[in-house]
Amino acid sequence: MTESKPTILDSSVKFIKSVGPKRAVAFEKAGIVTIKDLLFYFPTRHLDRTTLLTVAQAYQYALNGYNGEITVIGKVISKEIIRTKKREILKVFFKDKTGFFECIWFSGIKYFYQVFNENEFFAISHKPEIDRYDHFQFIHPDYDKLTEEESKNFLNTGKIIPFYRIPKELKLTNLGDLGIRRIIHNAVEKYADKIEETLPDYVLKKHSLLNLSETILNFHFPENSEKLIQAKRRMKFEEIFFLELLVALKKNKIQRNKKPHKYTIKSDLIKKFLSILPFELTKAQLKVLSEIKKDMLSDFPMNRLLQGDVGCGKTIVALISMLIAIESGYQTALMAPTEILADQHFKNISSLIDKLNSIITEKQIKVSLLLGGQNKSLRSKILKSIEENECKIIIGTHALLEENVNFKNLSYVVIDEQHRFGVQQRADLISKGINADVLVMSATPIPRTLTMTLYGDLDTSIIDEMPKNRKKIITVLRGEKKLPAIYKFIRDKAKENYQTFIVYPLVEESDKLDLKAATKYYEELQTTFLRDLKLGLIHGRMSWQEKEEMMFRFLKKEFDVLIATTVIEVGIDIPDANIILINDAHRFGLSQLHQLRGRVGRGDKQAYCILVTTDKLAANQNLNKLNLEYLSPSQMENYKSSVRLQSMVENLNGFKIAEIDMELRGPGNIFGTQQSGFPELKFINLIEDEKLIREAKLSAFEIINDDLNLSSEKNFLLRKKIISDYKNNFILSSIG
């Protein structure tokens, strides 16, 4: 298909009225180069002024007990903070030509005091109220700052008004809210009907969507609130629909390529392996193994995501499935994101394979570890054994991707902590086999809607059961004043052979963040609260070999307490390490806290996770959710920290924690889109829009199942957009 010819919409933004050549330079610096770019520069929010009233009219609404939202425009005449015994109250007084009103805030006083200044104009939107002193007021209203001209302009009065993010480059050209609104209004009026549709008619009709021209018009300057809802729905649908088309293309291409290798389970190798395990597999592990085995015995490559909390037994499941491939004469590879994790896998797997080798009569199974920093002679020896098919299990980091790593017959690939690898890195490893079976593992639980979208091409298995001897970890939240009592608890438990992790966020003091430093407190605790105990120290500036040595010394009971930074998120199992104290817990993300908690509770003892935060945060965990929209930025950050910490106390389930984490941080911050190989999501909300996501996914998969290459005439527009907008993703569409 030839590329589309340029149209008028590809012309410079300088041709739009009120832009011109000089201002166009600023627009280009802000990423708005063409007229089309401007049409798709959508508002960040809207203010519904279709119920715009004068103060006198609004007062009558309040007298009549009106329970809805109205909007008035007023000028600030004064403000004051009233202090009572119980609280502070901010009152801001406004007027228009017909009367006076006041706005009241009970929280965020300092923040809002700075927002409202005398003689400034604001649009105030909220339910109108009259207090017992006959004061007409709005309590914690929505507001938008206006210029005097803007408060009277025809673009604003009695309409749903768009508000745009104004980049600093545009602000330097003296462009404000009204100015950018006028420019975009000029562009939309003249060019919206010239935009080329991207969805076929049958898709628009099936899903009751506005066409693209009408969508652009109503997203910027809606006819009414219903049209704005429809415009947003169209953009959400299109965004997720094309992503799901890519996912469907990936899945279908994989499923239509037969794999050259066949597995035959001809001996009792797996039974022998199970016999040497010091535990029984859980029902969840057996169920997942059954799903993997079914995929492996099929004619098409497996592409499966294995999820489960830290310590649920994912690695054992992966190893058993690798033995199925090895039994049929093939090689397997396991790629981990860090040297310490790769080395941990190597030691654990080697230990089990050594036991297996001691009871089998077949050829011994060889395990190798390939890392970037190995000496030349050892590396050459390992590379030779891989190339000659002597080595059957190859464990490594990114070193596995290097050109001189040549597998003889790689049929099975396991990728651990897969979200830490980019799509190209996964592709490079998989390409070292021919249509290899792929198992990707994640110990960071992925929310359901994220799995459905970004990982929709993968079949999913979940180990949702922990080993039988594991007790639930007791998690508590404490303020810093409680630290002496916590240290006493650690000392008392040391007498019962308990070992403790104490985690700090940074290695050294920071000028920007007043956080505890592991090195400083290691030295301090040795001479104060924990002077009777043996202390060790591990941090990110150590080499992976040094970190591993410290962990093994901890395992051998050389230390009662290991002072650490977050490098212990991944580490060897320490059965007696059953207390973890996490300092400045509010500085960690939820998934990171959950991973850290997973370092304890690996044995049969009761384990404890103690989250220490500021005394204020520990005491005030119940900010009023109804008033979130009125919180200042600092209050909002405190609220999110409180929710994170309380979520850890209340939940042990990693999937529940992941849902809360995504709600607080947004999906883009959970796993970056660069890691997934997919575009950034600008419109869809993976929490609120689950129903629309399912609708778009079902439609996309039906279309690809019916027309794999989108070659039919009715899918011309879909193919055209995918080739023009998603070329790189299309090239990588067969990668798991």
Number of C-alpha atoms within 10 A of each C-alpha: 7 7 8 9 6 8 11 12 18 13 15 20 25 19 14 22 13 15 17 13 14 10 18 21 18 20 23 17 13 14 13 19 19 20 23 22 18 20 22 15 17 16 15 9 11 18 18 20 20 16 15 21 17 16 22 16 13 23 22 13 18 18 13 9 13 15 12 10 15 20 25 23 24 26 22 20 17 15 18 11 15 10 10 8 5 6 9 14 16 21 20 21 19 25 20 16 10 9 15 19 23 20 18 19 19 13 18 19 17 11 14 19 16 8 9 19 15 13 14 16 24 21 19 24 22 19 21 25 20 15 8 6 6 9 13 22 24 19 15 22 19 17 15 12 16 20 14 14 10 16 19 12 11 10 17 20 18 14 20 22 19 21 18 18 14 13 14 13 16 20 13 11 12 10 17 16 17 19 14 19 21 14 17 23 19 15 19 24 11 11 19 21 14 14 17 13 13 17 20 15 14 11 16 15 11 9 14 12 20 19 19 22 19 18 23 26 21 23 26 26 23 23 13 13 15 10 18 21 14 19 25 17 21 23 20 20 22 18 19 26 24 21 25 27 24 26 29 25 24 22 22 18 14 21 16 11 13 13 19 12 22 15 18 12 13 9 12 10 20 15 10 15 19 15 13 13 13 7 11 12 17 16 14 18 23 14 14 19 18 13 15 24 15 11 17 26 16 13 16 20 24 26 23 22 23 23 22 23 23 23 18 22 18 21 16 18 18 22 18 18 21 23 23 23 23 20 21 15 18 23 25 28 24 25 27 24 17 17 22 21 21 20 23 19 22 20 15 13 17 18 12 15 20 14 14 20 16 9 14 14 8 10 8 16 18 17 22 19 22 23 18 13 9 11 9 9 9 10 16 14 10 20 20 15 19 24 15 13 19 17 22 27 29 23 24 25 22 19 17 26 19 11 9 11 18 19 24 18 20 29 29 29 27 26 25 25 18 22 22 17 18 15 21 16 16 22 15 16 22 24 14 20 20 16 20 24 25 23 26 23 24 20 21 22 23 23 21 16 21 19 16 21 20 20 19 20 25 21 18 19 20 19 20 16 15 20 18 11 12 16 15 13 20 16 20 16 19 19 17 16 12 12 15 11 11 17 15 13 12 23 21 12 16 17 10 9 13 21 25 28 28 19 26 25 19 19 19 13 15 11 7 6 9 10 17 18 20 24 19 12 16 20 14 13 16 15 12 10 17 18 13 12 16 13 20 19 21 24 22 14 11 12 12 17 12 14 19 21 13 20 23 16 13 24 18 10 17 15 19 25 26 25 24 25 24 20 17 22 17 16 17 20 18 20 16 24 26 25 28 26 24 25 26 19 24 23 14 18 17 25 23 14 22 24 20 22 28 22 25 27 27 23 17 13 18 17 24 20 27 20 26 24 23 15 13 11 19 18 13 11 17 11 16 9 9 7 10 12 11 17 21 16 11 11 16 16 13 19 20 18 22 20 20 23 25 18 16 22 17 12 13 18 14 23 20 15 24 20 20 19 22 21 14 16 13 15 21 14 11 18 16 16 18 15 17 20 17 18 17 14 15 11 16 19 17 23 18 11 15 17 12 19 24 17 14 24 24 15 17 23 21 14 18 20 13 11 12 16 13 19 11 11 10 14 19 14 16 17 18 17 16 19 16 14 12 18 12 13 21 17 11 16 22 20 23 25
